[in-house]
Amino acid sequence: MPRFVPVTSTRYAGRPMGLVACPFCREMFESGETKACPVCGMNLVAFEALPPSHDAVGEDIPVEPHHEVLPWKMIGRNRLALPLVALLGLLMFFQPWVHVTLPETMDLNGFDMARRLGWSWSAGCAWVVLVPTVLSRRTIWQLRGARVAAAFLSAVPAVTTLILLAKPPHSGLIPVQFEYGFGLFATMILSIAAVVLSIGLGGKIEDIKVARGTSKGELLH
């Protein structure tokens, strides 16, 4: 008589198998099989990182909590705090960075320094770009995915101020006397605070309030 091996005796079902998928056509592959979709040419991503497909949305399949669209007025998970710090940083860009006393008396703000040095425009541009970078993210997953970009932009003003402190303005012909203004140090402090907020952007994915179903208002653990 033929012997039948029970399905439970095989260890295939217990072996983890990572899946990657094309973000456009949703064709799935085993992890490591290929890096790009042979049909669409797009880079493959982890299957669990993809948002619900249009078909799934059309069938009203419940969306995972971290993929639910947040309201524009949502202020938690550093989504409001980080843009506010960026706006304060932009305000400091137009405050005195350097007080010159010789050869003439004048105050130079970040904007004036950028017009003279060029490369210090990076501080002002970083603050400007940081605001839409954060506010355009409408899900917890998108906020968490923007952490690296937000942290990089947040660090740019601090790097700019450190370079100015390490290489102060000077002239080879005319002696220059000056002292740094509060705008420069405020920019550095705000930049460091923005980096810290960027690291926590989106909050913990384990603690999410469910907007629908029987667990409404409860925390997921």
LOGUKE-688990 format. One line per 3 residues: number of its first residue (from 0); their letters; for each residue y, z, x of N, C-alpha, C, O. Coordinates in steps of 0.2 Angstrom, whole numbers. Layout:
REM residues N
NUM	a	Y:Z:X:Y:Z:X:Y:Z:X:Y:Z:X ~ ...
***
This chain:
REM residues 221
0	mpr	-6:0:4:0:0:0:6:0:4:6:3:10 ~ 11:-4:2:18:-4:6:21:3:6:21:6:1 ~ 24:5:11:28:11:12:35:10:10:38:5:13
3	fvp	38:14:6:45:14:4:48:20:7:47:25:6 ~ 54:18:11:58:23:15:63:25:10:67:21:8 ~ 64:31:9:69:33:4:76:32:7:77:32:13
6	vts	81:30:3:88:28:5:91:34:9:95:33:14 ~ 89:40:7:92:46:10:90:47:17:93:51:21 ~ 85:43:19:82:44:26:86:40:31:86:42:37
9	try	90:35:29:94:32:34:101:35:35:103:39:31 ~ 103:34:41:109:38:43:115:33:43:121:35:46 ~ 114:27:40:120:23:40:126:25:36:132:25:38
12	agr	124:28:30:129:31:25:133:36:28:139:37:26 ~ 130:40:33:134:46:36:138:44:42:142:48:44 ~ 137:38:44:141:35:50:148:33:48:148:28:44
15	pmg	153:36:51:160:34:49:161:26:51:160:25:57 ~ 164:22:47:166:16:49:173:14:47:175:14:41 ~ 177:13:52:184:12:51:185:5:48:182:0:50
18	lva	190:4:44:192:-2:41:199:-4:42:203:0:42 ~ 200:-10:44:207:-13:44:208:-19:39:203:-22:37 ~ 214:-20:37:215:-25:32:221:-29:34:226:-27:37
21	cpf	221:-35:31:227:-39:31:232:-37:26:231:-36:20 ~ 239:-35:28:244:-33:23:246:-38:18:249:-36:13 ~ 244:-44:19:246:-49:14:240:-51:10:241:-51:4
24	cre	235:-54:12:229:-56:8:224:-50:7:220:-51:2 ~ 225:-45:10:220:-39:9:213:-40:11:209:-37:9 ~ 212:-45:15:205:-46:18:204:-41:23:208:-39:27
27	mfe	197:-38:22:196:-32:26:191:-34:32:187:-38:31 ~ 191:-30:37:187:-31:43:185:-24:46:189:-19:44 ~ 180:-24:50:178:-18:53:183:-17:59:185:-21:62
30	sge	184:-10:60:189:-9:66:186:-11:72:180:-10:74 ~ 190:-15:76:188:-18:82:186:-25:82:185:-28:87 ~ 184:-27:76:182:-34:75:187:-39:77:185:-44:80
33	tka	193:-39:75:198:-43:76:205:-40:75:205:-35:72 ~ 210:-42:78:217:-39:78:221:-43:73:226:-40:71 ~ 220:-49:72:224:-53:67:220:-56:62:214:-58:63
36	cpv	223:-57:56:219:-60:50:218:-68:52:223:-71:54 ~ 212:-70:52:211:-77:53:214:-82:48:215:-88:50 ~ 216:-80:42:219:-84:37:226:-84:37:230:-89:38
39	cgm	229:-78:37:237:-77:37:240:-76:44:246:-78:45 ~ 236:-74:49:239:-73:56:243:-67:56:246:-66:62 ~ 243:-63:51:246:-56:52:242:-51:55:236:-51:55
42	nlv	245:-46:59:242:-41:62:239:-36:57:242:-35:52 ~ 232:-34:58:229:-30:54:231:-23:55:233:-21:60 ~ 231:-19:49:233:-12:49:227:-8:46:223:-11:43
45	afe	227:-1:47:222:3:44:222:2:37:228:2:34 ~ 216:2:34:216:0:27:219:6:22:222:4:17 ~ 218:12:25:221:18:21:229:18:21:232:22:17
48	alp	232:14:26:239:14:27:242:9:22:248:10:22 ~ 239:5:19:242:0:15:244:3:8:240:7:5 ~ 249:1:6:251:3:-1:247:-1:-6:243:-6:-5
51	psh	247:1:-13:243:-2:-18:245:-9:-19:250:-11:-18 ~ 240:-13:-20:241:-21:-21:244:-22:-27:245:-17:-32 ~ 247:-28:-28:250:-30:-35:245:-30:-40:247:-28:-46
54	dav	239:-31:-39:234:-31:-45:233:-24:-47:232:-22:-53 ~ 233:-19:-42:232:-12:-43:238:-9:-47:237:-6:-52 ~ 244:-11:-45:249:-9:-49:250:-12:-56:251:-8:-61
57	ged	247:-18:-57:247:-21:-63:242:-18:-68:243:-18:-74 ~ 237:-15:-65:232:-12:-69:234:-5:-70:230:-1:-73 ~ 240:-2:-68:242:4:-69:237:9:-66:236:15:-69
60	ipv	234:8:-60:230:12:-56:235:18:-53:240:16:-50 ~ 233:24:-54:238:29:-51:239:28:-44:234:27:-40 ~ 245:29:-42:247:28:-35:246:35:-31:248:40:-34
63	eph	244:34:-25:243:40:-21:250:44:-20:255:40:-20 ~ 250:50:-20:257:54:-20:261:52:-15:267:51:-16 ~ 259:51:-9:263:49:-3:266:42:-4:270:40:1
66	hev	263:38:-8:266:31:-9:270:30:-16:273:25:-17 ~ 271:36:-19:275:36:-25:283:35:-23:285:38:-18 ~ 286:31:-27:293:29:-25:297:35:-27:297:38:-33
69	lpw	301:37:-22:306:43:-23:312:41:-27:315:35:-26 ~ 315:45:-31:322:44:-33:327:43:-28:327:46:-23 ~ 333:39:-29:338:39:-24:341:45:-23:343:46:-17
72	kmi	341:50:-27:345:56:-26:340:61:-23:342:67:-22 ~ 334:59:-21:330:64:-18:333:67:-11:335:62:-7 ~ 334:73:-10:337:76:-5:333:80:0:335:82:6
75	grn	326:81:-2:322:85:2:319:81:8:320:75:9 ~ 315:84:12:311:81:17:316:77:23:314:72:25 ~ 321:80:24:326:78:28:329:71:27:333:68:31
78	rla	328:68:21:331:62:19:338:62:18:341:57:18 ~ 341:68:16:348:68:15:351:71:21:357:69:23 ~ 348:76:24:351:80:30:352:75:36:357:76:39
81	lpl	347:71:37:348:66:43:354:62:42:358:61:47 ~ 355:58:37:361:54:36:367:58:36:372:55:39 ~ 367:64:34:373:68:34:375:69:41:381:69:43
84	val	370:71:45:372:72:52:374:66:56:378:66:60 ~ 371:60:54:373:54:57:381:52:55:384:50:59 ~ 383:54:49:390:53:47:394:57:50:400:55:52
87	lgl	392:63:51:396:68:56:397:65:63:402:66:66 ~ 391:63:65:391:60:72:396:54:72:400:53:77 ~ 396:50:67:401:44:67:408:47:67:413:44:70
90	lmf	409:52:63:416:55:63:418:57:70:424:56:72 ~ 413:61:74:415:63:80:416:57:85:419:58:90 ~ 414:51:83:415:45:88:422:44:88:424:40:93
93	fqp	426:46:83:433:44:83:437:51:84:443:51:83 ~ 434:56:87:437:62:89:438:62:97:435:58:100 ~ 443:66:100:444:65:107:438:67:111:435:72:110
96	wvh	436:62:115:430:63:120:433:65:127:430:69:131 ~ 439:63:129:442:64:135:449:65:135:453:61:131 ~ 452:70:138:459:72:138:461:70:145:460:73:150
99	vtl	465:65:146:468:62:152:474:65:154:479:65:149 ~ 475:68:160:482:71:161:485:68:167:491:69:168 ~ 481:64:171:484:60:176:480:53:177:474:54:177
102	pet	484:48:178:491:47:179:495:47:173:501:47:174 ~ 493:47:167:497:48:161:493:53:157:487:54:157 ~ 496:55:152:493:60:147:491:56:141:495:53:138
105	mdl	485:56:139:482:53:133:476:55:131:472:58:136 ~ 474:54:125:467:56:123:463:50:121:466:45:118 ~ 457:50:123:452:44:122:446:47:118:443:51:120
108	ngf	445:44:112:440:45:108:434:41:110:434:36:115 ~ 428:41:106:422:37:108:424:30:107:421:26:111 ~ 428:28:102:430:21:101:434:18:107:432:13:109
111	dma	438:22:109:442:20:115:438:19:121:439:15:125 ~ 433:24:122:429:24:128:425:17:128:423:14:133 ~ 422:16:122:418:10:121:422:4:122:419:-1:125
114	rrl	428:3:121:432:-3:122:433:-4:129:434:-9:132 ~ 433:2:133:434:1:140:427:1:144:427:-3:149 ~ 422:4:142:416:4:145:411:-1:142:407:-4:146
117	gws	411:-3:136:407:-8:133:400:-5:131:398:-5:125 ~ 396:-2:136:390:1:134:390:7:130:385:8:127 ~ 395:10:130:395:16:125:396:15:118:396:19:114
120	wsa	397:8:116:396:6:109:390:9:106:389:10:100 ~ 385:10:110:378:11:108:378:18:104:374:18:99 ~ 382:22:105:383:29:102:385:28:94:382:30:90
123	gca	390:24:94:393:23:87:388:18:83:387:19:77 ~ 385:13:86:381:9:83:374:12:80:372:11:75 ~ 372:17:85:366:21:83:367:25:77:363:25:72
126	wvv	373:28:76:375:32:70:375:28:64:372:30:59 ~ 378:22:65:379:17:59:372:15:56:371:15:50 ~ 367:13:61:361:10:59:356:16:56:352:14:52
129	lvp	357:22:59:353:27:57:353:29:49:348:31:46 ~ 359:28:46:360:30:39:356:25:35:352:28:31 ~ 356:19:35:352:14:31:345:15:33:340:14:29
132	tvl	343:16:39:336:17:41:333:22:37:327:21:36 ~ 336:28:36:333:33:32:333:32:25:328:33:21 ~ 339:30:22:340:30:15:336:24:12:335:24:6
135	srr	335:19:16:331:14:13:323:15:12:320:11:9 ~ 321:21:15:314:23:14:313:27:8:317:32:7 ~ 309:24:3:309:27:-4:302:30:-5:301:33:-11
138	tiw	298:31:0:292:35:-1:291:39:5:294:39:10 ~ 287:45:4:285:49:9:282:46:15:283:47:21 ~ 277:41:13:274:37:19:279:33:23:278:33:29
141	qlr	284:30:19:289:26:23:293:31:27:295:29:33 ~ 295:37:25:299:41:28:296:43:35:299:44:40 ~ 289:45:34:285:47:40:285:42:45:285:43:51
144	gar	284:35:42:283:30:47:290:28:50:289:24:55 ~ 295:30:48:302:29:51:304:34:56:309:34:59 ~ 299:39:58:301:45:62:303:42:69:308:44:72
147	vaa	299:38:72:300:35:79:306:32:79:310:33:84 ~ 308:27:75:314:23:75:320:28:74:325:27:77 ~ 319:33:69:325:38:68:326:42:74:332:43:76
150	afl	321:44:77:322:48:83:325:45:89:329:47:93 ~ 323:38:90:326:34:95:333:33:94:337:34:98 ~ 335:31:88:342:31:86:346:37:87:352:37:89
153	sav	343:43:85:346:49:85:348:51:93:352:55:94 ~ 343:49:97:344:51:104:349:47:108:351:49:113 ~ 351:41:105:355:37:109:362:40:110:365:40:116
156	pav	365:43:105:372:46:107:371:52:112:376:52:116 ~ 366:56:112:365:61:117:365:58:124:368:60:129 ~ 361:52:125:360:49:131:367:46:133:368:47:139
159	ttl	371:44:129:377:41:130:382:46:133:385:45:138 ~ 382:52:130:386:58:132:384:60:139:388:62:143 ~ 377:61:140:375:63:146:377:58:152:378:61:158
162	ill	377:52:151:379:47:156:386:48:158:388:48:164 ~ 390:49:153:397:50:154:398:57:158:403:57:162 ~ 394:62:156:395:68:160:393:67:167:395:70:172
165	akp	387:63:168:385:62:175:389:58:179:389:58:185 ~ 392:53:176:396:48:179:403:48:176:405:43:172 ~ 407:53:178:414:53:174:418:47:176:417:44:181
168	phs	423:46:172:428:41:174:432:42:180:434:48:182 ~ 433:37:184:436:37:190:440:31:192:438:25:189 ~ 444:31:197:448:25:199:448:25:207:449:30:210
171	gli	447:19:210:447:19:217:454:19:220:455:21:226 ~ 459:18:216:466:17:219:471:23:216:474:26:220 ~ 470:25:210:474:30:207:470:36:205:465:35:202
174	pvq	472:42:207:468:48:206:468:49:198:474:48:195 ~ 463:51:196:462:52:188:460:60:187:455:62:190 ~ 464:63:183:462:70:181:461:70:174:465:67:170
177	fey	456:73:172:455:74:164:450:80:163:448:83:168 ~ 449:81:157:444:86:154:441:83:148:444:79:144 ~ 435:85:147:431:82:141:433:86:135:435:92:135
180	gfg	434:82:129:436:85:123:430:87:119:424:86:120 ~ 431:90:113:426:93:109:422:88:106:416:89:104 ~ 425:82:105:421:76:102:415:74:105:410:73:103
183	lfa	415:75:112:410:73:116:404:78:116:398:76:115 ~ 406:84:116:401:89:115:398:90:108:392:91:107 ~ 402:89:103:400:89:96:395:83:95:390:84:92
186	tmi	396:77:98:392:72:98:385:73:101:380:72:98 ~ 385:77:106:378:78:110:374:83:105:368:82:104 ~ 378:88:102:374:93:98:372:90:92:366:91:90
189	lsi	376:86:89:373:82:83:367:78:84:363:77:80 ~ 368:75:90:362:70:92:356:74:93:350:72:90 ~ 356:80:96:350:84:97:347:86:90:341:86:89
192	aav	352:88:86:350:90:79:347:85:75:342:86:71 ~ 349:78:76:347:73:72:339:71:75:335:69:71 ~ 338:72:81:332:71:84:327:76:81:321:74:79
195	vls	329:82:80:324:87:77:323:85:70:317:86:68 ~ 328:83:66:327:81:59:322:75:59:319:75:54 ~ 323:71:64:319:64:63:312:66:64:307:63:61
198	igl	310:71:69:303:73:70:300:75:63:294:74:62 ~ 304:79:59:301:81:53:303:77:47:302:79:41 ~ 305:71:48:307:66:42:301:65:38:295:63:41
201	ggk	301:66:32:296:65:27:292:71:26:288:71:21 ~ 292:76:30:289:82:29:281:82:30:279:77:32 ~ 278:87:28:271:87:28:267:83:23:269:84:17
204	ied	263:79:24:259:75:19:255:79:15:252:77:10 ~ 253:85:17:248:89:14:251:93:8:248:95:3 ~ 258:94:8:262:97:3:266:92:-1:272:91:1
207	ikv	263:90:-6:267:85:-10:266:87:-18:261:89:-20 ~ 272:87:-21:271:88:-28:269:82:-32:272:77:-31 ~ 264:83:-36:261:77:-40:266:76:-46:267:81:-50
210	arg	268:70:-47:272:68:-53:269:66:-59:272:66:-64 ~ 262:66:-59:258:64:-65:251:67:-65:249:70:-60 ~ 248:67:-70:241:70:-71:241:77:-72:246:80:-74
213	tsk	235:80:-72:234:87:-74:237:92:-69:238:98:-70 ~ 238:90:-63:241:94:-57:248:93:-57:251:95:-51 ~ 252:91:-62:259:90:-61:263:97:-59:261:102:-62
216	gel	267:96:-54:271:102:-52:267:106:-47:270:111:-44 ~ 261:105:-46:257:109:-41:257:105:-34:259:100:-33 ~ 256:109:-29:256:107:-22:249:105:-20:244:108:-22
219	lh	248:99:-17:242:97:-14:241:100:-7:245:100:-3 ~ 235:103:-6:233:106:0:226:103:2:223:104:7
***
